[in-house]
Amino acid sequence: MTASQRNLSAAIDPEKLDRLAEVAIKVGLGLQPGQDLLLTAPSSALPLVRRLAVHAYKAGAGLVTPILSDEEVTLARYRYGHHEGFDRAANWLYEGMAKAFSANTARLAVVGDNPMLLSGEDPTKVARASKANSVAYQPALEKIVNFEVNWNIIAYPSASWAKRVFPDDPLETAVAKLADAIFAASRVDQDGAVAAWEKHNAVLRERTQWLNGQRFHALHYTGPGTDLTIGLADGHEWEGGASTAKNGVTCNANIPTEEVFTTPHCRRVNGHVVSSKPLSYQGTLIDNIQVKFEEGRIVEAKASCGEEVLKKVLDTDEGARRLGEVALVPHSSPISKSGLLFFNTLFDENAASHIALGQCYSKCFIDGDKLTPQQIAAQGGNQSLIHIDWMIGSGQTDIDGVRTDGSRVPVFRKGEWA
């Protein structure tokens, strides 16, 4: 470790980093004795990876297998890789992951790379590589979106990411600030983090139980630039906080999380909506997104920044222009209150109510684990190679729940639960 790396590591509170690792294993994954763990992370996150391994083995893990990525290796591909190589991906790796998940291996992902790493690279190469990777990843992704195993995502404050969030601060200060923001959002900034998550999960459970009791046919959003009706899938079920995977393990897939979410009906979305926060997508910042839906499909789309990339995303496949998720987040969420743009969906989606283009989650259906893909599609679930969340809520957003008879129930007023 270089002197610079030691200084940056010292900017991250080791006690809170250890708490994050403990929460990821105990709350995020609910890792079971004897269960294997597949862990992916950027190389910069090794200090966290090592603590995760400690807590995993303390919890009785069978085998912890880490797979590391590296920003410089990634950039080398785009700068020196052969033209034909951008239509390829490591199919063998994802097939192996799918095999591991079929054998009940838990999945943990640490995010932390520079969110704008590819901003200076050829966007055509980025789009080609992204599509190839999405196709190759499908065998493993299906196991995750169908919630066949317990999985979790957490974050590590890498230097390159910290400078993106805090560009005007010295590097060590930026890393310390991002670390503090991650720890606060992940509820590990105080003692008793596991108990804090139990309390938070109870609040989210109350929200989902209320929404599931209402059985709304649709949600109607109004606000500046927005008049949107999102039909909800037939037999939809709201989820939030801790959930039980098909393997019987209760886990929190995202840390942090402030959302309750379900599956919209991909053929019953109408109206227009504008984004309330920028979307950072593979090195491009897409801002001021404005789209129009007709019968579930986006028929018009523009953005003040990143429009070309947005349109390429929408052309990924037929399902890319339809919704796979709708999520409710109060404007007063801790991440919203921080006032930060993290340039990372794991955090930014928890600052505002949002929608996701693309693939739906089968677990957001009543008895979803018993439904075939064809049944899910018939009930309104969307299929796509992508799943991209973007924020549409703000302190000026009102949301009504609409019943089948047309009657309405206030759900959000001025960005808060009604």
C-alpha positions in Angstrom: 0.0 0.0 0.0 1.4 3.4 -1.0 1.6 6.4 1.4 -1.3 8.0 -0.5 -3.5 4.9 -0.2 -2.7 4.7 3.5 -3.8 8.4 3.9 -7.0 7.7 2.0 -7.7 4.6 4.0 -7.2 6.6 7.2 -9.9 9.0 6.1 -12.5 6.2 6.5 -13.6 5.4 10.1 -12.5 1.7 10.6 -15.1 1.1 13.2 -18.0 2.3 11.0 -16.5 0.4 8.1 -16.6 -2.8 10.2 -20.2 -2.0 11.2 -21.1 -1.7 7.5 -19.6 -5.1 6.9 -21.4 -6.6 9.8 -24.8 -5.2 8.7 -24.2 -6.4 5.1 -23.7 -10.0 6.3 -26.3 -10.1 9.1 -29.0 -7.8 7.8 -28.3 -7.4 4.1 -27.7 -11.1 3.4 -28.9 -12.9 6.5 -26.0 -15.3 5.6 -26.7 -18.8 6.7 -24.2 -21.2 8.3 -22.6 -23.3 5.6 -23.8 -21.0 2.8 -21.2 -20.0 0.2 -20.9 -16.3 -0.7 -20.0 -14.8 -4.1 -18.7 -11.3 -3.7 -17.9 -8.7 -6.4 -16.2 -5.4 -5.7 -13.8 -2.8 -7.2 -10.2 -3.3 -6.2 -10.3 0.0 -4.3 -12.8 -1.5 -1.9 -10.4 -4.2 -0.5 -10.5 -2.8 3.0 -14.2 -3.4 3.1 -13.9 -6.8 1.3 -11.6 -8.0 4.0 -14.0 -7.1 6.8 -16.9 -8.7 4.8 -14.9 -11.9 4.7 -14.3 -11.8 8.4 -17.9 -11.3 9.3 -19.0 -13.9 6.7 -16.8 -16.6 8.1 -17.9 -15.6 11.7 -21.4 -16.2 10.5 -20.5 -19.7 9.4 -19.9 -19.1 5.6 -18.8 -22.2 3.7 -16.6 -20.4 1.1 -16.2 -16.7 0.3 -15.2 -16.1 -3.3 -14.3 -12.5 -4.2 -14.2 -11.2 -7.8 -12.5 -7.8 -8.1 -12.8 -5.2 -10.9 -10.3 -2.4 -11.6 -10.9 1.0 -13.2 -7.5 1.1 -15.0 -8.2 -2.4 -16.5 -11.6 -1.2 -17.6 -10.2 1.9 -19.3 -7.5 -0.2 -21.0 -10.2 -2.1 -22.8 -11.8 1.0 -24.2 -8.5 2.6 -25.2 -6.6 -0.3 -26.7 -9.2 -3.1 -27.2 -9.9 -4.4 -30.7 -13.1 -3.2 -32.4 -14.7 -6.6 -32.5 -14.2 -7.2 -28.8 -16.9 -4.8 -27.7 -19.6 -7.2 -28.8 -18.3 -9.8 -26.4 -18.7 -10.5 -22.7 -17.6 -13.2 -20.3 -20.5 -15.6 -20.8 -18.6 -18.3 -19.0 -18.3 -16.2 -15.9 -22.0 -15.4 -15.7 -23.0 -19.0 -16.5 -20.8 -19.9 -13.5 -22.5 -17.4 -11.3 -25.9 -18.8 -12.3 -24.7 -22.2 -11.4 -23.5 -21.0 -8.1 -26.8 -19.3 -7.4 -28.6 -22.5 -8.3 -26.5 -24.2 -5.6 -27.8 -21.6 -3.0 -24.7 -19.3 -3.1 -25.5 -15.9 -1.6 -24.7 -12.8 -3.7 -23.1 -9.6 -2.4 -22.0 -6.7 -4.6 -19.9 -3.7 -3.4 -20.2 -0.6 -5.7 -17.7 2.2 -5.6 -16.2 2.8 -9.0 -16.0 6.3 -10.5 -19.6 6.7 -11.9 -18.3 8.8 -14.7 -15.4 6.5 -15.5 -16.4 6.0 -19.2 -17.5 9.6 -19.8 -14.5 10.3 -22.1 -14.8 7.0 -24.0 -16.4 6.3 -27.3 -20.2 6.1 -26.5 -20.7 3.5 -29.3 -18.2 1.2 -27.7 -19.8 1.7 -24.3 -23.3 0.9 -25.7 -22.1 -2.2 -27.5 -20.2 -3.5 -24.5 -23.1 -2.8 -22.2 -25.6 -4.6 -24.4 -23.2 -7.6 -24.8 -22.8 -7.7 -21.0 -26.5 -7.5 -20.4 -27.2 -10.4 -22.7 -24.4 -12.5 -21.1 -25.6 -11.7 -17.6 -29.1 -12.9 -18.1 -28.6 -16.5 -16.7 -27.3 -15.0 -13.4 -29.6 -11.9 -13.4 -32.7 -14.1 -13.7 -31.7 -15.8 -10.4 -31.5 -12.4 -8.8 -34.6 -10.7 -10.2 -36.6 -13.8 -9.4 -35.1 -13.6 -5.8 -34.0 -17.2 -5.8 -31.2 -16.5 -3.4 -30.5 -13.9 -0.7 -28.5 -11.0 -2.2 -27.3 -7.5 -1.2 -25.6 -4.4 -2.5 -23.6 -2.0 -0.4 -21.1 0.8 -1.2 -17.5 1.8 -0.5 -16.1 5.4 -0.8 -13.4 5.1 -3.4 -11.2 8.1 -4.1 -12.5 8.5 -7.8 -16.1 8.4 -6.7 -15.5 10.8 -3.8 -13.9 13.4 -6.1 -17.0 13.2 -8.3 -19.3 13.9 -5.4 -17.1 16.5 -3.7 -15.0 18.0 -6.6 -13.9 21.1 -4.7 -12.5 19.3 -1.7 -9.0 17.9 -1.2 -9.0 14.2 -2.0 -8.7 13.0 1.7 -11.5 15.4 2.7 -13.7 14.2 -0.2 -13.2 10.5 0.8 -14.0 11.3 4.4 -17.1 13.1 3.5 -18.4 10.4 1.1 -17.6 7.8 3.8 -19.6 9.7 6.3 -22.5 10.1 3.9 -22.5 6.3 3.1 -22.3 5.4 6.8 -25.2 7.7 7.7 -27.4 6.5 4.8 -26.6 2.9 5.6 -27.5 3.5 9.3 -24.1 2.4 10.6 -23.0 5.8 11.9 -24.1 4.9 15.4 -23.9 1.9 17.8 -26.7 -0.6 17.5 -26.8 -0.6 13.7 -28.4 -4.0 13.5 -31.2 -2.9 15.9 -31.6 0.3 13.9 -32.2 -1.7 10.7 -34.9 -3.9 12.5 -36.7 -0.7 13.4 -36.4 0.8 9.9 -37.6 -2.5 8.4 -40.7 -2.4 10.6 -41.6 1.1 9.3 -41.3 0.0 5.7 -43.3 -3.2 6.5 -46.2 -1.0 7.8 -46.2 1.0 4.5 -46.2 -2.2 2.3 -49.0 -3.7 4.4 -51.2 -0.6 4.0 -50.6 -0.4 0.2 -51.3 -4.1 -0.2 -54.5 -3.7 1.8 -55.7 -0.9 -0.6 -55.3 -3.0 -3.8 -55.1 0.1 -6.0 -55.7 -0.3 -9.7 -53.3 2.6 -10.6 -51.3 5.5 -9.2 -51.8 9.0 -10.5 -48.9 11.4 -10.3 -49.2 15.2 -10.6 -46.5 17.8 -10.2 -44.4 20.3 -12.3 -44.3 18.9 -15.8 -45.9 15.6 -14.6 -49.4 14.2 -15.2 -48.9 10.4 -15.2 -51.1 7.4 -14.6 -49.3 4.2 -13.8 -51.5 1.1 -13.9 -50.4 -1.6 -11.4 -49.9 -5.2 -12.5 -52.7 -7.6 -11.9 -52.0 -9.4 -8.6 -49.2 -7.0 -7.8 -47.7 -7.0 -4.3 -45.8 -4.2 -2.6 -42.4 -4.9 -1.2 -39.9 -2.9 1.0 -37.1 -3.4 3.4 -36.5 -7.0 4.4 -37.9 -9.7 2.1 -37.7 -13.5 2.1 -36.0 -15.1 -0.9 -37.2 -18.3 -2.4 -34.5 -20.1 -0.5 -36.2 -19.1 2.7 -33.6 -16.5 3.8 -34.8 -13.0 4.9 -32.5 -10.3 3.6 -32.3 -6.6 2.7 -31.3 -6.5 -1.0 -30.2 -2.8 -0.9 -28.3 -1.0 1.8 -29.3 1.8 2.0 -33.1 1.6 1.2 -36.0 4.0 1.8 -38.4 2.7 -0.9 -41.5 0.6 -1.1 -42.0 -0.8 -4.6 -44.1 -3.0 -6.8 -44.6 -4.0 -10.5 -46.5 -1.6 -12.8 -48.7 -2.9 -15.6 -46.4 -2.5 -18.6 -49.4 -1.9 -21.0 -51.3 0.5 -18.8 -49.1 3.6 -18.3 -50.3 6.9 -19.9 -49.3 10.6 -19.6 -46.1 12.6 -19.3 -43.4 12.9 -16.7 -40.2 14.7 -16.1 -37.2 13.6 -14.0 -36.6 15.3 -10.7 -32.9 14.4 -10.5 -30.2 13.5 -13.0 -29.5 9.9 -13.9 -25.9 8.8 -14.0 -25.7 6.0 -16.5 -22.4 4.3 -17.6 -20.4 7.5 -17.7 -23.1 9.8 -19.0 -25.2 12.2 -16.9 -28.7 12.2 -18.3 -30.6 15.3 -17.0 -34.1 16.8 -17.4 -35.6 13.6 -18.9 -39.0 14.2 -20.3 -41.1 11.3 -21.7 -44.6 10.6 -22.9 -46.3 7.2 -22.4 -49.1 5.8 -24.5 -50.6 2.4 -23.5 -47.5 1.6 -21.5 -44.9 2.5 -24.1 -42.6 5.6 -24.3 -43.5 7.3 -27.5 -41.6 10.5 -27.0 -38.3 11.1 -25.1 -35.9 13.9 -24.7 -33.3 15.2 -22.2 -31.4 18.4 -21.9 -28.2 16.4 -21.4 -27.4 12.9 -22.5 -30.4 12.5 -24.8 -28.5 10.4 -27.3 -27.6 7.9 -24.6 -31.1 7.9 -23.3 -32.5 7.0 -26.8 -29.9 4.2 -27.2 -31.1 2.8 -23.9 -34.7 2.9 -25.0 -33.8 1.0 -28.2 -32.2 -1.8 -26.3 -35.2 -4.1 -26.8 -39.0 -3.9 -26.8 -39.3 -3.9 -23.1 -36.8 -1.0 -22.6 -39.6 1.6 -23.4 -41.9 0.1 -20.7 -41.8 0.2 -16.9 -40.7 -2.7 -14.7 -40.9 -1.0 -11.3 -42.6 1.8 -9.5 -41.2 2.9 -6.1 -42.4 5.4 -3.4 -39.9 7.3 -1.4 -40.7 10.4 0.8 -39.0 13.6 0.0 -37.8 13.8 3.6 -35.7 10.6 3.3 -32.2 10.9 4.8 -30.6 10.7 1.4 -32.8 13.5 0.1 -32.1 15.6 3.2 -28.3 15.2 2.6 -28.7 17.3 -0.6 -26.1 15.2 -2.3 -26.1 13.8 -5.8 -24.3 10.5 -5.4 -24.1 9.7 -9.1 -25.0 6.2 -8.0 -28.5 4.7 -8.3 -28.2 2.7 -5.1 -28.3 6.1 -3.2 -30.0 8.5 -5.6 -33.1 6.3 -6.1 -33.6 6.5 -2.3 -33.8 10.3 -2.5 -37.1 10.4 -4.4 -40.0 8.4 -5.7 -38.9 6.7 -8.9 -39.7 4.4 -11.8 -37.6 1.9 -13.6 -37.4 1.1 -17.3 -37.1 -2.5 -18.2 -37.3 -5.8 -16.4 -39.8 -6.3 -13.6 -39.3 -8.3 -10.3 -41.3 -11.5 -10.2 -41.4 -11.3 -6.4 -43.7 -8.2 -6.6 -46.7 -10.5 -7.4 -48.9 -12.5 -5.1 -47.4 -16.0 -5.2 -44.8 -14.7 -7.6 -42.6 -17.7 -7.0 -45.2 -20.0 -8.4 -45.9 -18.0 -11.6 -44.3 -18.8 -14.9 -42.7 -16.0 -17.1 -45.7 -16.3 -19.4 -48.2 -15.8 -16.5 -46.2 -12.8 -15.2 -46.3 -11.2 -18.7 -50.0 -11.8 -18.9 -50.5 -10.0 -15.6 -48.6 -7.0 -16.9 -45.0 -7.8 -15.9 -42.4 -6.4 -18.3 -39.4 -8.3 -19.7 -36.2 -6.6 -20.9 -32.4 -6.8 -20.8 -32.2 -3.6 -18.7 -33.5 -2.3 -15.4 -32.7 1.4 -15.0 -34.2 3.5 -12.2 -34.7 7.2 -12.5 -36.2 9.7 -10.1 -39.5 11.5 -10.7 -40.6 12.6 -7.2 -40.0 15.9 -5.4 -41.4 18.0 -2.6 -44.1 19.1 -5.1 -45.3 15.7 -6.1 -48.8 14.5 -5.3 -49.8 10.8 -5.8 -53.3 9.4 -5.6 -54.2 5.7 -5.4 -56.9 4.9 -7.9 -59.3 2.0 -7.3 -61.0 0.0 -9.9 -64.3 2.0 -9.4 -62.4 5.2 -10.1 -62.4 6.4 -6.4 -59.2 8.0 -5.2 -57.1 7.8 -2.0 -54.3 10.3 -1.2 -51.0 8.4 -1.0 -48.5 11.3 -1.2 -49.0 15.0 -0.7 -46.1 17.4 -1.5 -43.7 14.5 -1.6 -44.7 13.0 1.8 -46.9 10.1 2.8 -50.4 11.3 3.1 
